[in-house]
């Protein structure tokens, strides 16, 4: 019988294939090496191939589509409940097939090479920002050991650290001063590299009409716009804006039973990078809203008075995610309400 769904457990070198027919019966099982995978898949008649979202998933999705198959990508968290008993490659591939046959399982948006390039810019930049934060924190800690207390602001660190290191009359020894100078040089080098990536992201933003449409929304800048387009494309994988907001992780965690509904704070689920960018942008909107009197800012001010600054920030981020989906799906420019 023909294969309807082919689940592939992706790994680095060894791949497990598990095919089922329309009735769910197992009709194909095979374990192949990396250099044999495309050849084996090309010999299988056209079917739906399902893989987990992991490193290399989008690359293999493009390769499988090139040989005529339809490809679906699902999140590992939806596969795990269907793994039978012991975990191994065969059971994982079978679980992928089972999960893909469920009508309610959401799919992960596929990414083009261009989207992955933009994501690479964001990820490398974030890595450098994390390194810079670690370097500044270490400098701050070493100086605190010598009696110099510096605030957490990175702008303050840029101003005060050179003053301390250039003062030869303070109690910092020559050996400690040399070590701190090396760390400060590393800090400045990371600053320079981050600026380079900022310029590359800005160039991508200027060349993308879709990104510029999103950036018309209050609280959305070039970095947020490019990160969203890289992650979700045109938003076609989401049924509505509420689904996109939930996928990002801007909805409360539930702990409900029976007639008792309990909504808690937002969880760690979703896309952490997009959630952070949306929340940072929303925080700026909430902070500047008291100085404005238009309809949108009145809504923000009233929400802030009722629920506080932090909840209002998350609500604005959630609303922006929904507006972004509408702008992506309709192709129309954002029009603010007055």
Steps between C-alpha positions, in 0.01 A plus 500: 500500500612856431652727762281794604710642785874448539647599836875561506694524822779742412843461654857591409600184312229232540137553396201280585208483253152384595220493240128435550213460255162676501367267769799552727661163433878479490620436145856628508786493748859575423815634660730692264822698519527868417651454154222255404199698626418709195542203266263285708241777536511576127410136422188513719181604323373847586361525851493725806832503684493611863806602699561660837612861531870473579841594363500422128121458475450790259790387283356149466151640443625689194684191371196275540276751323747514210438129431121549503386428855281714723678581827357584840704607804362457851638599837665225712271584793203368299686181406614400848153393632472244217831321567419143606685368802876513443658784305695398191522608137232257384249607765580866434431464127175316576399774744563764233259317268237469772525865598478614137171313456334695781281778356572750778882491498637841386783515248827687525540768228752395237789734428674594177875548473447877519304466825770281648762758400312770691463270798874434492565876523272527802642196675863600453425855614320370810795275579731801489265703716501218756881489494517877543268483800716228654819701444353816653369302796845353561665843482240636740564212741878539491473874560257445786769284662724809485236731649351644179122455464356547148131497413348246261457741209732410214516869404624580849758222470633649176549834673631399842726199427753698287512769771583242767762322287669825399530623859850383602459633855225259606567173683479271196831317457689481171418131452127553563498810277651303211238224538217754512638680197492175303138443602408855405665456159289187451193699601575768241565238232163340571339844478656545157383161377144558627487829309602314182211256543262787576591652165446169321157459660411860406602424139271195494222716644540768232487239221184331632164659425333255739725604788432868436124441510532329839721780634210748463349340811585677825761308694641316196844597374741360239630220723153381601366526145785301345489237776126447449526469122789255544298289745148496351531622141156612382323343802312245289568219749283676760123500491467844655690759699413338831680184392811702412495674838468163674784354290727785606405437864300815581205323660445402865569152629185315605440288807129428467271217596125461476326834544805656659711695249838622620716716273858558612794697360646444155704182478845424359341333198522645154768689313713665768682737264183635337326529836788702642504738201122550506497561875788750481317690227173490693678630810602811306140550387364474854772728638428781251120464491423748785629786285258423214123532461408295189263204517766227520697672775183567698434125494856434618471757781169358622641148493808613690284661770288186540764228474839661555801566279618141443161352409431793270835437330418135430150597379649749252751238381215251451297757306800585282550131417138479382532817293821366345320184387223708340752720317694196375195306382311784332803667342351837586682779687430558867239768566481625857157571649428851626 
